[in-house]
Amino acid sequence: MKFSNINSVYFLGAGGIGMSALVRYFLSEGKFVAGYDRTPTELTNRLIEEGAQLHFDENCALIPEECKNSEDTLVIYTPAIPKGHKEWEYFKENGFVIKKRAEVLGIITGEKLGVCAAGTHGKTTTSTMTAHLLHSSNVDCAAFLGGISKNYGSNLILTDKSDYVVIEADEYDRSFLHLTPYIAAITSADPDHLDIYGNKENYLEAFAQFTEKIRQDGYLIIHEGLEVKPRTKEGVQCFTYGRESGDFHAENIRIGGGRIIFDYVSPEQRIADVELGVPVSINIENGIAAMAMAEICGATAEELREGMKSFAGADRRFDFRLKEENIVVLSDYAHHPDEIKACAKSMKELYSDKKITAIFQPHLYSRTNDFYTEFAESLSIFDEVILLDIYPARELPIPGVTSELIFNRIDERVDKTLCTRKDILQIVEEKKDTFEVVVALGAGDLENDVPAIVDILKEKIC
């Protein structure tokens, strides 16, 4: 099936952050777009406003007539859709072309110059940052992102002036192996998704396979010290990057007064006084990777400096929701122990004189089972932890796997509370006078309570 012959596109899991970028893409191409998702969200509401016909009941009768012709309808699904889903079974039984989101993304971007950010953590911020640097420069780009860019209010950026396309390269279900990067950055490779990969060796092997996908005239930019062993084609130029070492790195780092400024150093140039628009220390490394990719694409020194300063971030990535002298609230998507550790250290560095409270909702029974000790170690960096029950997402419960596995291992010096999500607002109300910096962590639905948490804590503003 050629995309030019498609009249309708149906999405199974339309509200996922990666899927929704494709929803928007096909709407922009003038296709009839419909689909299913499990629950309505702010994002699905926006997709409906933009023209997608979405529903939230698993019911074949709700599939629009426009999507019932197998000759001109493409069905796209996310791996999070469970086996036996009624609508998926309908499309399979009736001979529709059904493709994974990653396959479709690979087809759309295959003829473009793909600028891809991969990694266990850092990939969303790095790809969103790279997209902003390029889109606001003389180079320009399109982008398919894994988060909502706060500069553009979307996870999709379109252009008719550039062949560059920035792509968040997701390792879940080996999705990134459908891509053909021109430039690839690998930010991290801490084992995750062991329900898919089984063990650390298989996880690292997938990243090695990803490096094989880079075009022969392309570039690999990899964070120093990773265990990934690249297997690039002959002709691919390979570079390292890091906070203060590597081919691309920072020097003269200044942190204070709510600002982070550094000098960017590459093999070709030095750019003095680069200021982070989102001033958390992990963004120094993310920024180095993004600037490296944008520099290779042709962005000028002044464009890089201005783009870094004007970068507003991505939703749920060090996303400041309230920032006052006596109370700060932010939301972060961190759902892996190393992401939580990076968040905790960044917060400690930025607010060294304040009490920092983490509200954490574990994501997936399998991930909790694999990493409960590591989660406890990372959470123990905070001064206070409020730990919620596990958000199951696509999974069924695993006997014996609960948040208590983490809770019981958090350092006793940490003020800790175990609760369910339905009780979180009451607990925030009770503790509000003791909070100084509050970080809502996780990839589940705790995010839906963050606006209410902010409203409660606004009462502290002097």
Backbone hydrogen bonds, N-H to C=O, Kabsch-Sander energy under -0.5 kcal/mol:
donor,donor_aa,acceptor,acceptor_aa,energy
5,N,2,K,-1.8
6,I,3,F,-1.4
7,N,72,D,-2.5
8,S,72,D,-2.1
9,V,32,F,-2.8
10,Y,74,L,-2.8
11,F,34,A,-2.2
12,L,76,I,-2.8
13,G,11,F,-0.8
13,G,36,Y,-2.8
14,A,11,F,-0.5
14,A,36,Y,-2.3
16,G,13,G,-1.4
20,S,16,G,-3.0
21,A,17,I,-0.7
22,L,18,G,-0.9
22,L,19,M,-0.6
23,V,19,M,-2.2
24,R,20,S,-2.3
25,Y,21,A,-1.9
26,F,22,L,-2.7
27,L,23,V,-1.9
28,S,24,R,-2.2
29,E,25,Y,-1.2
30,G,27,L,-1.7
31,K,26,F,-2.3
32,F,7,N,-2.7
33,V,31,K,-0.6
34,A,9,V,-2.2
35,G,53,Q,-1.9
36,Y,11,F,-2.7
37,D,55,H,-1.7
45,N,41,T,-2.3
46,R,42,E,-1.7
47,L,43,L,-2.2
48,I,44,T,-2.3
49,E,45,N,-2.0
50,E,46,R,-1.7
51,G,48,I,-1.2
52,A,47,L,-2.4
53,Q,33,V,-2.5
54,L,52,A,-0.9
55,H,35,G,-1.9
59,N,57,D,-1.6
62,L,59,N,-1.8
63,I,60,C,-1.5
67,C,64,P,-1.9
68,K,65,E,-1.8
70,S,68,K,-0.7
72,D,69,N,-1.0
73,T,69,N,-0.6
74,L,8,S,-2.4
75,V,97,V,-2.5
76,I,10,Y,-2.8
76,I,74,L,-0.5
77,Y,99,K,-2.0
78,T,12,L,-1.7
81,I,78,T,-2.2
85,H,82,P,-1.4
89,E,85,H,-2.7
90,Y,86,K,-2.0
91,F,87,E,-2.1
92,K,88,W,-2.4
93,E,89,E,-2.6
94,N,90,Y,-1.2
95,G,92,K,-1.3
96,F,91,F,-2.1
97,V,73,T,-0.7
98,I,96,F,-0.6
99,K,75,V,-2.8
101,R,77,Y,-1.6
104,V,100,K,-1.9
105,L,101,R,-2.5
106,G,102,A,-2.3
107,I,103,E,-1.9
108,I,104,V,-2.7
109,T,105,L,-2.2
110,G,106,G,-0.8
112,K,109,T,-1.7
113,L,163,D,-2.9
114,G,112,K,-1.1
114,G,180,T,-0.5
115,V,165,V,-2.8
116,C,114,G,-0.6
116,C,183,I,-3.2
117,A,167,I,-1.9
118,A,116,C,-0.5
118,A,185,A,-3.2
119,G,169,A,-0.5
120,T,188,S,-0.7
126,T,122,G,-2.5
127,S,123,K,-2.6
128,T,124,T,-2.5
129,M,125,T,-2.7
130,T,126,T,-2.5
131,A,127,S,-2.5
132,H,128,T,-2.0
133,L,129,M,-2.6
134,L,130,T,-2.5
135,H,131,A,-3.0
136,S,132,H,-2.0
137,S,134,L,-1.5
140,D,134,L,-2.2
142,A,164,Y,-2.4
143,A,157,I,-2.5
144,F,166,V,-2.8
145,L,155,N,-2.8
149,S,147,G,-0.7
149,S,154,S,-2.4
150,K,313,G,-2.8
151,N,313,G,-0.5
153,G,149,S,-2.2
154,S,149,S,-0.7
157,I,143,A,-2.2
165,V,113,L,-2.2
166,V,142,A,-2.8
167,I,115,V,-2.5
168,E,144,F,-1.9
169,A,117,A,-2.5
169,A,167,I,-0.7
170,D,168,E,-1.0
174,R,171,E,-2.3
175,S,172,Y,-1.8
176,F,170,D,-1.6
177,L,174,R,-1.6
178,H,175,S,-1.9
179,L,176,F,-1.4
182,Y,114,G,-3.0
183,I,114,G,-2.5
184,A,219,Y,-2.2
185,A,116,C,-2.8
186,I,221,I,-2.0
187,T,118,A,-2.9
187,T,185,A,-0.6
196,I,193,H,-1.9
197,Y,193,H,-2.4
198,G,194,L,-1.5
199,N,197,Y,-0.9
203,Y,199,N,-1.7
204,L,200,K,-2.6
205,E,201,E,-2.1
206,A,202,N,-1.7
207,F,203,Y,-1.3
208,A,204,L,-1.9
209,Q,205,E,-2.4
210,F,206,A,-2.0
211,T,207,F,-1.8
212,E,208,A,-1.0
213,K,209,Q,-0.6
213,K,210,F,-1.2
214,I,211,T,-1.1
215,R,181,P,-2.9
218,G,215,R,-2.1
219,Y,182,Y,-2.5
220,L,237,Q,-2.6
221,I,184,A,-2.9
222,I,220,L,-0.5
222,I,239,F,-2.5
223,H,186,I,-2.4
224,E,241,Y,-2.7
226,L,223,H,-1.2
231,R,208,A,-0.6
236,V,233,K,-1.8
237,Q,218,G,-2.4
238,C,236,V,-0.5
239,F,220,L,-2.9
241,Y,222,I,-1.5
242,G,248,F,-1.7
248,F,240,T,-1.8
249,H,265,V,-2.4
250,A,243,R,-1.9
251,E,263,D,-2.2
254,R,261,I,-3.3
256,G,259,R,-2.4
259,R,256,G,-1.5
261,I,254,R,-2.5
262,F,274,V,-2.3
263,D,251,E,-3.2
264,Y,271,I,-2.8
265,V,249,H,-2.9
266,S,269,Q,-3.0
271,I,264,Y,-2.8
272,A,270,R,-0.6
274,V,262,F,-3.6
275,E,273,D,-0.6
276,L,260,I,-2.3
277,G,308,M,-1.8
280,V,278,V,-2.0
283,N,280,V,-1.8
284,I,281,S,-2.0
285,E,281,S,-0.6
286,N,282,I,-1.9
287,G,283,N,-2.2
288,I,284,I,-2.2
289,A,285,E,-2.1
290,A,286,N,-2.3
291,M,287,G,-3.0
292,A,288,I,-2.3
293,M,289,A,-2.1
294,A,290,A,-2.5
295,E,291,M,-2.8
296,I,292,A,-2.2
297,C,293,M,-1.6
298,G,294,A,-0.8
298,G,295,E,-1.0
299,A,294,A,-2.4
304,L,300,T,-2.4
305,R,301,A,-2.4
306,E,302,E,-2.6
307,G,303,E,-2.5
308,M,304,L,-2.1
309,K,305,R,-1.6
310,S,306,E,-1.9
311,F,307,G,-0.7
315,D,148,I,-2.6
317,R,314,A,-2.0
318,F,316,R,-0.5
319,D,331,S,-2.7
320,F,318,F,-1.0
321,R,329,V,-3.0
322,L,329,V,-1.9
324,E,327,I,-2.5
328,V,436,E,-2.2
329,V,322,L,-2.7
330,L,438,V,-2.4
331,S,319,D,-2.2
332,D,440,A,-2.9
333,Y,316,R,-2.9
339,E,336,H,-0.6
340,I,336,H,-2.4
341,K,337,P,-2.3
342,A,338,D,-2.1
343,C,339,E,-2.4
344,A,340,I,-2.9
345,K,341,K,-2.5
346,S,342,A,-2.1
347,M,343,C,-2.6
348,K,344,A,-2.5
349,E,345,K,-1.9
350,L,346,S,-2.3
351,Y,347,M,-3.0
352,S,349,E,-0.5
354,K,351,Y,-1.6
357,T,355,K,-0.5
357,T,437,V,-3.3
358,A,384,E,-2.8
359,I,439,V,-3.0
360,F,358,A,-0.6
360,F,386,I,-2.3
361,Q,441,L,-1.9
364,L,362,P,-0.6
364,L,391,Y,-2.9
368,T,364,L,-1.7
369,N,365,Y,-2.6
370,D,366,S,-2.2
371,F,367,R,-2.1
372,Y,368,T,-1.0
375,F,371,F,-2.9
376,A,372,Y,-2.1
377,E,373,T,-2.0
378,S,374,E,-2.3
379,L,375,F,-2.8
380,S,376,A,-1.5
381,I,378,S,-1.5
382,F,379,L,-1.4
383,D,356,I,-1.6
384,E,356,I,-1.6
385,V,415,D,-2.4
386,I,358,A,-3.1
387,L,385,V,-0.6
387,L,417,T,-3.2
388,L,360,F,-2.9
391,Y,362,P,-3.1
395,E,392,P,-2.5
401,V,398,I,-2.4
402,T,400,G,-0.8
405,L,402,T,-1.6
406,I,403,S,-1.0
407,F,403,S,-2.6
408,N,404,E,-2.6
409,R,406,I,-1.6
410,I,406,I,-0.7
410,I,407,F,-1.1
414,V,411,D,-2.0
415,D,383,D,-1.9
416,K,414,V,-0.7
417,T,385,V,-2.3
419,C,387,L,-2.6
423,D,420,T,-1.3
424,I,421,R,-1.4
427,I,423,D,-2.0
428,V,424,I,-2.5
429,E,425,L,-2.3
430,E,426,Q,-2.1
431,K,427,I,-2.1
432,K,428,V,-1.1
434,T,431,K,-2.5
435,F,431,K,-0.6
435,F,432,K,-0.8
437,V,355,K,-1.7
438,V,328,V,-3.0
439,V,357,T,-2.9
440,A,330,L,-2.7
441,L,359,I,-3.3
441,L,439,V,-0.6
442,G,332,D,-1.3
447,E,444,G,-0.6
448,N,445,D,-1.6
449,D,446,L,-2.3
450,V,446,L,-0.6
450,V,447,E,-1.0
453,I,449,D,-2.3
454,V,450,V,-2.7
455,D,451,P,-2.1
456,I,452,A,-2.2
457,L,453,I,-2.2
458,K,454,V,-1.5
459,E,456,I,-1.0
460,K,457,L,-1.8
461,I,458,K,-1.7
